[in-house]
Amino acid sequence: MKQIFLQSELFNDIEVVEVDECASPHAVREACLARVTEMFLAEELFFFIEDDDDEEAFIKLESIRDNLRLHLHRLKTITVRVRYAGREAHHTFRPSTTIARVKRWAAHEFGVTPSDAAELMLQIAGTNVRPDLDLHLGSLVKKPEHSVCFDLVPAPRVNG
């Protein structure tokens, strides 16, 4: 058996989907859709591979690797705004984009050095929520919303 890690706006947590060793992308899709509440099955749903910008990458897979990380969403793109030091940057990402990748993009956009970026975190604007780096962007944005705003803030310091 192979494990697929599935994130979605439709789930509260990561779903672990087990498929046969020789499962096709179609079989993986069906196994993942079996986890979706029936009311959402009538909507158009899109599958994405984690941090892959190719909209059809999942469809093009010839074989399924163990521990494949997928995202299922009702949107194809999500607009991200990041605020830092009185400036703001915008970019459009796939729902399967990790918070780590958004943070790397933001640090580059604002000219933050890698060593300084290591001391920063993304925080959802207007909240104290600082999503984990491996969380998919689409897990935070539920249709009909199509965007999210983050503040790039200092990471908590541990003194010891």
N, C-alpha and C positions, 0 to 999 in steps of 0.2 A: 504494500500500500504506500501511496505517496500522500503527503500532507500539503494542502493549499491553505494559505493564510489569507482570509478575505476580510477586507474592511469595506464599509459602506455607510452612507447616510442613513440607511434603513436598519442598521444594527447599533446596539449600545456598546458593543465590544467587538474585538476581532473574533471571527468565526473560523474554526479549524475544520476544513472539509477534507475528508479522506476519499481518495479515488484509487482505482486499480493502477498497477504499475504501468500498464500500456494504454492508459486513458487518453483519448483524443481531446482536443480543445472543446469539441461539441459535448463530450461526456462531462468534462469539467464544468462547462457552462450549465448543463442540466443539474449537476450536483449542487452547484452554487445557487441556482434559482430555486431549488427545493427548500432553501433556508429563508426565502423571501415570503413575507406575508402575502396572502392571495390578493389583497386589494391593490398591491403595487405591480402585480404581474401583467395587468392590462396596460401599463405604461411602457414607454420605450426605455429600456435599460441598456447601459453601455458598460463593457468590461475593459479595464485598463491594467497593464502591467505596471508595478510600482516604479515610479520615476522614469517611465518611458513616454516620450512625447508623441510617438507614432500611434495614432488613433486605431490603427488596424493591427498593431503588434500582436495582440492576443489571437486574432484570427489567423495570423500568419505562422503561428507556432507549429512546428512539425512534431514536436514531442513535449511532454510536460515534465519539468524537472521537480524533484522533491523540494519542498519548502518554498514553492513559488508564491510570491506575494501579489495578490490581485486586488483591484478595487472595482466595485459595482456602484454605478451612480446613474441618476436620471439626467444629469447635465454632462456635456462634453468638455466644458471649460469653466473655470472659476476665476474671477477677477480678484486680485490681491492688492491691497494697499498696505504699505508699511511706512510708519512715521518714525523719524529719528532725528534728534537734534534740530527740531524746528523745520525739518524738510519732510517731503512725502514722495514716495515712488510707487508706481503702479506696474503690474505685470499680469498676464493671463497664464494660468497653469492648468494642467489636466487635474482632475480630482485625485488621481493616484500619486500626486507629487507629495513627497514627505516634507514635514516641517523643517527637517535638516536642510533639504535642498532650497526651500524658500529662504531660510536664514542665510545660506551661502550667497544666494542671489542678492538679498538685501544688503549684506555686508559689502559685496562688490559694488552695488549701486551707490552706496554711501561712501565708498572709499575707505572702509574700515579695514585695518590690517588684520591678517589671520590671528595674530596674538591678541589683539584687542577684541576681535569677534568671539574668541573663546570665552570671554568674560561677559558676553551678552546673550539674551534669550528673547524669543518672540513671545509676546503676551497679547491675548485678544484684547483689543481696545475697549476701554470702559469696564474691564473685569480684572480679576486677579488670576485668571486662567492662563497657565503657561504650558501649552501642549508638549507632550513628549516628542522628541526628534524623529521617532519612527512612525508617528501618527500620519495618516494620509489627510491631506487638505480637505478632501471630500467628506471626511467624517465629521467635519466642523460646519459644513454648509449644506443645509437641507433645502431642497427645492420648495418653494419658488425663489428663495434667496439665491443669488448667484455670485455673491462677493463676500469677502471678509476683510477686516481691517486689523492690523497688528501694530503694536508699539515695540520697538527694539529697545529692551531695557537691560540694566545690569543684572547679571545672575547673582543669586544670593551668595554671600561669602561665608565660608566656614572658617572660623578662627579656632585654632587648636594647636 
